[in-house]
C-alpha cells in the first residue's frame, strides 16, 4: 500500500465522521471527509482519491447513487458503510458497483483491515491465485472460452472481439474462474481468494459480483451449482 493513501470518506454523522477520520489518519491515511453526497462527489472529482468509503444514508445524494456516479467515471475501489447487515441497501450498494461493505457500528481496526485488503487486491489485480493455471490458452497468456477471451497478462477481456470493461474486483473474480474452467468454486473460497477474507464473510458480496460479471461476459458463461458455488463453462 502506498504511503499516505488518500481516502474519501462520506458520512453525515459528525461524531462518526470526525472519529473515523482521526482513526484513519493515525493509521497513516490521508482523509478527505465530507458530510453529504454532493460534496463527496465534488471532492472525488477534484482529488481523485485512492479509495472511497461511502455511508449509504447521506443527504443530498445518497451513498448508493454516489457510488453509481463514481463507478461511471472510475474503477477506484468503493466500500459501502451500512447500519444494517440485512438491509437491502447492502445489495443495492454492491449492485451499484461497490467492492465491499462494512456494517456500522464498526471497529476501527476492522475498517482499516478491510481497506487494506481492498487496496491489496486492487494493486495486484493480475496476480490472482488461479491465473496462469492450465487452461484453454490461446498463447501469450490469452485464455479463450467460446467468444470470450481473457488476456491474463495484459489484463484485458474481449467478448466477440469487443472489449469488456471490468472493475479490478470483477477481473480478479474472472481470473479465478478462468484459471480453473469447469471447476466448482465455493463462495467461501472466492471470498478468500478474491476478497482476501481470512475469516467468514457475507456471501452476498460474491453473488452480486457474479451477477455483475455475467451481465458483462454473458449470462450463461458462469454456471450456478446449487449448494456448492459457481463454475466457468469451458
GIKAUR-V83295 format. One record per residue. RES is the residue in one small letter. PHI is phi in whole degrees, -180 to 180 (* if undefined). OMEGA is omega in degrees with one decimal (* if undefined). NEAR is the number of other C-alpha atoms within 12 Angstrom. Layout:
res={RES | RES}
phi={PHI | PHI}
omega={OMEGA | OMEGA}
near={NEAR | NEAR}
This chain:
res={x | x | x | x | x | x | x | x | x | x | x | x | x | x | x | x | x | x | x | x | x | x | x | x | x | x | x | x | x | x | x | x | x | x | x | x | x | x | x | x | x | x | x | x | x | x | x | x | x | x | x | x | x | x | x | x | x | x | x | x | x | x | x | x | x | x | x | x | x | x | x | x | x | x | x | x | x | x | x | x | x | x | x | x | x | x | x | x | x | x | x | x | x | x | x | x | x | x | x | x | x | x | x | x | x | x | x | x | x | x | x | x | x | x | x | x | x | x | x | x | x | x | x | x | x | x | x | x | x | x | x | x | x | x | x | x | x | x | x | x | x | x | x | x | x | x | x | x | x | x | x | x | x | x | x | x | x | x | x | x | x | x | x | x | x | x | x | x | x | x | x | x | x | x | x | x | x | x | x | x | x | x | x | x | x | x | x | x | x | x | x | x | x | x | x | x | x | x | x | x | x | x | x | x | x | x | x | x | x | x | x | x | x | x | x | x | x | x | x | x | x | x | x | x | x | x | x | x | x | x | x | x | x | x}
phi={* | -65 | -64 | 57 | -57 | -92 | -110 | -94 | -122 | -113 | -154 | -87 | -78 | -60 | -66 | -64 | -61 | -70 | -66 | -68 | -60 | -62 | -63 | -67 | -66 | -64 | -89 | 97 | -86 | -93 | -123 | -108 | -109 | -126 | -91 | -152 | -68 | -67 | -68 | -64 | -65 | -63 | -66 | -61 | -69 | -80 | -103 | 48 | -67 | -81 | -158 | -121 | -110 | -124 | -72 | -64 | -101 | -123 | -76 | 83 | -143 | -65 | -61 | -66 | -66 | -64 | -58 | -63 | -66 | -63 | -67 | -66 | -111 | -158 | -102 | -55 | -64 | -130 | -116 | -90 | -115 | -129 | -77 | -133 | -66 | -96 | -73 | -63 | -62 | -62 | -65 | -60 | -65 | -65 | -65 | -75 | 121 | -66 | -94 | -163 | -146 | -130 | -87 | -91 | -73 | -120 | -81 | -58 | -66 | -66 | -61 | -62 | -62 | -69 | -61 | -67 | -64 | -64 | -65 | -62 | -74 | -74 | -80 | -131 | -62 | -97 | -113 | -64 | -64 | -89 | -65 | 89 | -70 | -61 | -166 | -77 | -72 | -103 | 99 | 55 | 75 | -97 | -103 | -121 | -132 | 63 | -87 | -98 | -122 | -120 | -91 | -77 | -97 | -85 | 55 | -129 | -130 | -130 | -127 | 54 | 85 | -99 | -65 | -115 | -87 | -118 | -74 | -56 | -66 | -64 | -66 | -63 | -63 | -65 | -63 | -62 | -67 | -72 | -75 | -144 | -61 | 84 | -94 | -76 | -110 | -72 | -62 | -63 | -66 | -68 | -60 | -69 | -81 | -92 | -96 | 62 | -85 | -92 | -141 | -63 | -128 | -81 | -70 | -61 | -59 | -67 | -59 | -68 | -68 | -62 | -64 | -63 | -66 | -58 | -62 | -96 | -110 | 119 | -61 | -90 | -72 | -109 | -99 | -86 | -109 | -57 | 84 | -127 | 156 | -135 | -147 | -88 | -73 | -77}
omega={-178.8 | 178.6 | 178.2 | 173.9 | -174.8 | -179.5 | 168.2 | -177.0 | -178.7 | -175.4 | -176.4 | 178.2 | -174.1 | -177.4 | 179.7 | -177.9 | -176.6 | -179.1 | -179.4 | 177.8 | 179.2 | -179.5 | 179.4 | 179.3 | 176.1 | 178.3 | 173.3 | 178.4 | 168.1 | -170.9 | 167.3 | -176.4 | -178.6 | -174.0 | -177.5 | -174.3 | -178.5 | 177.1 | 176.3 | 178.5 | 178.4 | 179.5 | 177.9 | -177.9 | -178.2 | -170.8 | -176.6 | -177.3 | 178.8 | -179.5 | 179.6 | 172.8 | -172.8 | 172.1 | -177.6 | -173.6 | 173.5 | -176.9 | 175.8 | 177.2 | -173.7 | -173.5 | 179.0 | 178.6 | 177.7 | 177.0 | -179.5 | 179.1 | 177.8 | -178.2 | 176.0 | -174.2 | -170.0 | 172.9 | 179.1 | -179.4 | -178.8 | 172.4 | 177.3 | 175.5 | -176.4 | -179.0 | -177.4 | -178.5 | -177.4 | -176.0 | 173.7 | 178.8 | 178.2 | -179.8 | 179.1 | 178.8 | 178.2 | 178.4 | 179.2 | 177.1 | 177.6 | -177.9 | -178.7 | 175.2 | 177.0 | -178.2 | 174.5 | -4.0 | -177.0 | 173.7 | -177.6 | -179.8 | 177.8 | 179.1 | 179.3 | 179.2 | -179.9 | 177.2 | -178.3 | 177.6 | 178.4 | -178.4 | 177.8 | -176.4 | 175.3 | 178.5 | -178.8 | -174.8 | -177.5 | -176.0 | 176.9 | -177.4 | -179.9 | -176.3 | 177.2 | 177.1 | -179.6 | -179.9 | -177.5 | -176.6 | 176.1 | -178.9 | 178.2 | 176.1 | -179.2 | 176.5 | -176.5 | 177.8 | -174.9 | -179.4 | -177.9 | 176.8 | -179.7 | 177.8 | -174.4 | 177.5 | 179.6 | -179.3 | 178.5 | 179.5 | 176.4 | 176.3 | -175.5 | 177.0 | -178.2 | 180.0 | 177.9 | -179.1 | 178.4 | 169.8 | 177.6 | 178.0 | 177.7 | 179.3 | 178.3 | 178.8 | 179.2 | 178.3 | 176.6 | 179.6 | -174.9 | 177.0 | -179.4 | -177.5 | 179.8 | 179.5 | 178.9 | 177.4 | -178.9 | 177.6 | 179.5 | 178.7 | 178.7 | 175.1 | -179.2 | -173.6 | -174.4 | -176.0 | 176.4 | 177.8 | 173.5 | -179.4 | 179.5 | 179.8 | -179.3 | -176.4 | 174.6 | 177.1 | 178.8 | -175.6 | -178.5 | 179.4 | 175.7 | 179.5 | 177.6 | 179.3 | 177.5 | -179.2 | -176.6 | -175.7 | 180.0 | -175.1 | -176.0 | -174.8 | 178.0 | -176.1 | 173.6 | 175.5 | -170.9 | 179.3 | -176.8 | -178.2 | -176.3 | 172.9 | 177.6 | 175.3 | -179.0 | *}
near={20 | 13 | 13 | 18 | 26 | 31 | 38 | 46 | 47 | 46 | 39 | 28 | 22 | 17 | 13 | 25 | 27 | 21 | 20 | 35 | 31 | 20 | 22 | 33 | 24 | 16 | 23 | 19 | 28 | 26 | 33 | 36 | 39 | 35 | 32 | 30 | 35 | 26 | 27 | 38 | 38 | 23 | 26 | 35 | 22 | 12 | 21 | 24 | 31 | 34 | 43 | 47 | 51 | 53 | 44 | 44 | 30 | 32 | 23 | 21 | 28 | 32 | 44 | 38 | 32 | 43 | 45 | 29 | 27 | 36 | 31 | 19 | 17 | 26 | 28 | 35 | 42 | 46 | 44 | 47 | 43 | 32 | 22 | 20 | 23 | 16 | 20 | 16 | 29 | 36 | 32 | 30 | 39 | 42 | 31 | 30 | 43 | 47 | 50 | 47 | 46 | 39 | 28 | 26 | 16 | 22 | 17 | 23 | 16 | 21 | 27 | 28 | 23 | 33 | 39 | 31 | 29 | 37 | 33 | 29 | 34 | 31 | 21 | 25 | 35 | 32 | 28 | 35 | 27 | 28 | 33 | 27 | 21 | 19 | 28 | 25 | 26 | 17 | 16 | 16 | 26 | 28 | 36 | 29 | 32 | 21 | 21 | 33 | 34 | 44 | 31 | 35 | 23 | 17 | 31 | 29 | 35 | 26 | 25 | 17 | 15 | 15 | 18 | 26 | 24 | 33 | 32 | 37 | 46 | 44 | 42 | 43 | 49 | 52 | 42 | 43 | 44 | 42 | 38 | 29 | 30 | 24 | 23 | 26 | 34 | 24 | 34 | 27 | 27 | 40 | 34 | 27 | 33 | 44 | 45 | 31 | 28 | 16 | 17 | 16 | 24 | 25 | 27 | 29 | 38 | 39 | 27 | 28 | 39 | 43 | 29 | 30 | 34 | 28 | 20 | 27 | 33 | 23 | 16 | 22 | 30 | 35 | 26 | 25 | 17 | 12 | 11 | 16 | 25 | 35 | 31 | 35 | 30 | 24}
